[in-house]
């Protein structure tokens, strides 16, 4: 959360890029965290990010809660139901870059669709929003991949 606040406050590159790592962080919460607690965590961290960086109260909260809501279903779909049954964690070493990358892209896309829709509130053109979505998705993915690798390190490390 602190890293995301710093990113929001000090790495405003252009209006076309919304850098975020929080969707990937929510995705990588330990599997013992239930959907209810994931929703609470997403709400609280989104609200904290809104309070300490964005200036638009509720925008990160609004975009993070759907990520927490689909988290378990996405993990079941991408990595198998056994992950939750065995209380194992997502890791690049275990599942490879392809599967983890696909999951990151899905949660980033979900977050950005809600965020850009709420941020623009119908005042920006479809071209601007599309370019913003694509650039933000690419930059968010590239930033999230090493973050996921760090926070989901294997037990051997």
Helices and strands as residue ranges (DSSP letters): H 2-10, H 22-27, H 35-49, I 50-54, H 59-79, H 82-85, H 92-120, H 126-151
